[in-house]
């Protein structure tokens, strides 16, 4: 049986992926690929592909213990084909759900990323399974915030919580309750 903290982290990532599924159901194929220049250089599809790329790196590298987020596949089909994106999301959902049998949220991992153009080969940092699940969730929400702006500029209604960090939602609820 997995530990509760790990299961909560996995569930938050499953929720992130479900949010992507809901988004794809709410938009047309044209909206998925449209770039709203001059304000944005990336489509909704490119943002989603970027999010999924990070999850795919995590899945690919977890067993080795060295997650390399710079070696993303950057599969252009993910940014243009909603059905394909949905299939990948389903695979990632299954993978993340299978991690619930892990017993150690503190399982040590290393992460390599290029953080500066002066070190293009990247630098290795110590991490853990739990921390990387936190990163994936937060990274996704960050891109959802950008996607929310794109959607709003396009005249699409967006849930008030879409692209908002859970800590911000909790804070705003606390402020409303104390007012």
Order of alpha helices (4+ residues) and beta strands (2+ residues): alpha-alpha-alpha-beta-alpha-beta-beta-alpha-alpha
